[in-house]
Amino acid sequence: MRVNHEYERGGALAYLAAYDVHRSLVFGRCEPSTGIVPFMNPVEQVMTTEPYASAGRVFWIVDNGSSHRGKKAIDRLTAAFPTGSEHSKTATTPQHSRSSGG
């Protein structure tokens, strides 16, 4: 008996998560790819949920992915959630580190 099958590679999923350090709560989701829209999906999920929707400030610490670094990303986040210019703050992790030789 001969059995054939077809296998299509679907690629890797991107797991994006937000962590609330005060409430020990993780918001996580899988997206089919990375980019601006996939990054903004969990941001919207968090920012439309209480207590974040009415919080005075929400800090986002992100890596240096191209969809969420720099002034354009900060402007995009502020435009999407304009509850005062102080509402969403973004900080990025270092782009690279150096080892001091010794």
PEUR-V888966 format. One record per residue. N is the residue number from 1. SS is DSSP state (H for helix, E for strand, - for the rest). OMEGA is omega in whole degrees, -180 to 180 (none if undefined). BURIAL is 1 if it has 16 or more other C-alpha atoms within 10 Angstrom, else 0. Layout:
N	SS	OMEGA	BURIAL
N	SS	OMEGA	BURIAL
//
This chain:
1	-	-180	0
2	-	-179	0
3	-	177	0
4	-	174	0
5	-	176	0
6	-	-180	0
7	-	176	0
8	-	176	0
9	-	-180	0
10	-	-177	0
11	-	-179	0
12	-	174	0
13	-	175	0
14	E	176	0
15	E	-180	0
16	E	-177	1
17	E	173	0
18	E	-177	1
19	E	176	0
20	E	-175	0
21	-	-179	0
22	-	-177	0
23	-	-177	0
24	-	-176	0
25	E	179	0
26	E	170	0
27	E	-179	0
28	E	177	0
29	E	175	0
30	E	177	0
31	E	-178	1
32	-	180	0
33	-	174	0
34	-	179	1
35	-	-176	0
36	H	-178	0
37	H	177	0
38	H	178	1
39	H	-178	1
40	H	179	1
41	H	178	0
42	H	176	1
43	H	178	1
44	H	179	0
45	H	180	0
46	H	-171	1
47	H	176	1
48	-	180	0
49	-	175	0
50	-	10	0
51	-	-175	0
52	-	-178	1
53	-	-179	1
54	-	-179	0
55	-	177	0
56	-	178	0
57	-	173	0
58	E	-179	1
59	E	176	0
60	E	175	1
61	E	-173	0
62	E	175	0
63	-	-175	0
64	-	175	0
65	-	-175	0
66	-	-179	0
67	-	-176	1
68	-	174	1
69	-	175	1
70	H	-176	0
71	H	-180	0
72	H	180	0
73	H	178	1
74	H	178	1
75	H	180	0
76	H	180	0
77	H	180	1
78	H	179	1
79	H	-179	0
80	H	-177	0
81	-	-172	1
82	-	180	0
83	-	-176	0
84	-	-177	0
85	-	-179	0
86	-	-172	0
87	-	-178	1
88	E	178	1
89	E	-180	0
90	E	174	1
91	E	180	0
92	E	176	0
93	-	179	0
94	-	-179	0
95	-	177	0
96	-	177	0
97	-	178	0
98	-	175	0
99	-	178	0
100	-	-179	0
101	-	-177	0
102	-	none	0
//
